[in-house]
């Protein structure tokens, strides 16, 4: 069984970060009245600049980061990660 992180086998940290930066740019230019949504079980979370942010990939080391979607009710709980343009 393949896991989402298995897609990263041929992907560098720089490519991940650049892809995430591009996605953030798209969010900045998007229509705030019609946001993209992420569905998880029975919950749909609108994706916006207010609930998306970069988190360090390796604890406190800020040199390598990935983009995360946070739960609307808890800004410390990541519900999804942006990896390999997804």
C-alpha positions in Angstrom: 0.0 0.0 0.0 1.4 3.4 -1.0 1.3 6.4 1.3 1.1 10.1 0.3 4.7 10.7 1.4 5.8 7.9 -1.0 5.2 10.4 -3.9 8.1 12.4 -2.5 10.8 9.9 -3.3 11.9 11.9 -6.3 11.2 15.3 -4.9 13.7 17.7 -3.3 12.9 20.0 -0.3 13.4 23.0 -2.6 10.9 21.7 -5.1 8.4 21.1 -2.3 8.9 24.6 -0.9 8.7 26.2 -4.4 5.5 24.4 -5.2 4.0 25.5 -1.9 5.0 29.2 -2.6 3.3 29.0 -6.0 0.2 27.7 -4.3 0.3 30.5 -1.7 0.5 33.0 -4.6 -2.5 31.4 -6.2 -4.4 31.8 -2.9 -3.5 35.5 -2.8 -5.0 36.0 -6.2 -8.0 33.8 -5.7 -11.6 34.8 -5.2 -12.2 34.9 -1.4 -15.9 34.5 -1.9 -15.4 31.2 -3.7 -12.5 29.4 -2.0 -11.2 26.0 -2.8 -12.2 23.4 -0.1 -10.6 20.4 1.5 -12.9 17.5 2.5 -12.0 15.3 5.4 -14.5 12.6 6.5 -17.7 14.6 7.0 -16.0 18.0 7.3 -15.4 20.5 4.5 -12.7 23.2 5.2 -12.4 26.2 3.0 -8.8 26.9 2.1 -7.8 30.5 2.6 -4.7 32.6 3.7 -6.1 32.7 7.2 -5.9 28.9 7.8 -2.8 28.0 5.6 0.8 28.5 6.7 4.3 27.1 6.6 5.5 24.7 9.3 9.0 23.4 9.8 9.5 20.0 8.4 12.1 19.0 11.1 10.9 20.4 14.5 12.5 23.8 15.2 14.7 23.8 12.1 13.2 26.6 10.0 15.4 25.9 6.9 13.0 23.4 5.4 9.2 24.0 5.6 6.0 22.6 4.2 2.6 24.1 3.7 -0.1 23.0 6.1 -3.9 23.6 6.3 -5.1 24.2 9.8 -8.4 23.4 11.4 -10.7 26.4 11.6 -11.4 25.9 15.3 -7.8 25.1 16.3 -5.0 27.0 14.6 -2.4 24.6 16.1 -3.9 21.5 14.5 -2.8 20.7 10.9 -5.4 18.7 9.0 -3.6 18.5 5.7 -0.2 19.1 4.1 0.6 20.4 0.6 2.9 17.9 -1.0 3.8 17.4 -4.6 1.3 20.0 -5.9 -1.5 18.4 -4.0 
